[in-house]
């Protein structure tokens, strides 16, 4: 059986049959099988927008040996008399527990929120009534914050190919579209994720794993650098290893860990607001037309280096998506973005944020606890301004010119908008940098300045970072791991999941 890789430029609405005919003609073969390796959109020329597709083809009519089989994640199984407690059911927590359970450990996931069905119902009620539910919200619950997001599966992390492949294969087994294995910018969509995380849970529990929902970690008990017990809101559990993957929103967990002797330090992160446009505005600017057959919705990724050397960039762009009230606590007000798999909503949204060095911003050396206090106060200020969960907003032009306009536009945000001098609610250095960035973005995308900017986007990444070794083991502890976004070393579904897997593999190697 011969093998050949080929690269093709295909129309945006190409079909499988068209692809087969093109392969047949290009390679002069009749009997073959093929698999797409990579698929990315080339929109550099509006007159010729097309898919760049790399395919490998197998046929007796071709010469050449088959490609090397990729190195897979090996999970050695043996019955192990060791118990592991994992706190948090997001990608880092779930995949660390799943790998350990497959390796023969006795694992239990502790999740402060509810299962995905109950969580979904609670979120809908919150958006209908404005009454916050601490157990059912966009931050906490089954699958973590990522369950109600766009479900992007891209990652800039290096040296995680085995872990990434394992995660993608697990998602596909749980019902994800097979295209995530080859798309350049794959995503799952929140509608798919709600099904996928439930299916993953069933796969995990079917091999003996346990999940305790509506169960909160209150404290840890340790002696001489070894943690031996987790104090929960229900009871206490002893274990041999503990993995904390509580995400970047669990401030009281951060504070408990710091008081417990776990060392954290401030780190650079980013804050800003959400910008929103009609999706047709973005489509027209990027494609030269309102719709493009075979492509869901146009995206953008924008960066700007401002005069004060604070980088401004767009983050977590949700084509055809909605802006959501992503607060983790009752008296705070923050926003985030979400989209479904089809990305067919009326609006496009994205975070527009400025990079923050907290010590430079505040002009003094500060501790991890002080960073948490400062950021929490900012989130509370937005709540106090709105007297609830409506999002302070203004037109992008108004933000640029520091001139509030009396408008109340339509929006995807479910809890309403409140006209505000948004540039005054953000820290001055951040506000000035975002203003410069918005001016730059308006030069790059036609009509960009006509959109709106709203709310506080404060959850791009963790504001603090734990001191740990490469496997996730906390400095000064022999069996306590902190992984995922809450560790300050990972961000997004893939890198967080891979971070959890690395910690799991470290425990496996020790046993």
Secondary structure, 3 states (H helix, E strand, C coil): CEEEEEEEEECCCCCHHHHHHHHHHHHCCCCCEEEEEEEEEECCCCCCCEEEEEEEEEECCCCCCCCCCCCCCCCCCCCCCCEEEEECCCHHHHHHHHHHHHCCCEEEEECCCCCHHHHHHHHHHHHHHCCCCCCCCCCCCCCCHHHHCCCECCCCCCCCHHHHHHHHHHHHHCCCCHHHHCECCCECCHHHHHHHHHHHHHHHHHCCCEEECCCCEEEEEEECCEEEEEEECCCEEECCEEEECCCCCCHHHHHHHHHCCCCEEECCEEEEEEEEEEHHHHHHHHHCCCCCCCCCCCCCCCEEECCCCCEEEEEEEECCCEEEECCCCCCCCCEEEECCCCCCCCEEEEEEEEEECHHHHHCCCCCHHHHHHHHHHHHHHHHHHHCCCCEEEEEHHHHHHCCCCCCCCCCCCCCCEEECCHHHHCCHHHHHHHHHHHHHHHHHCCCHHHCEEEEEECCCCCCEEECECCCCEECCCCCEEECCHHHCCCCCHHHHHHHHHHHHHHHHHHC
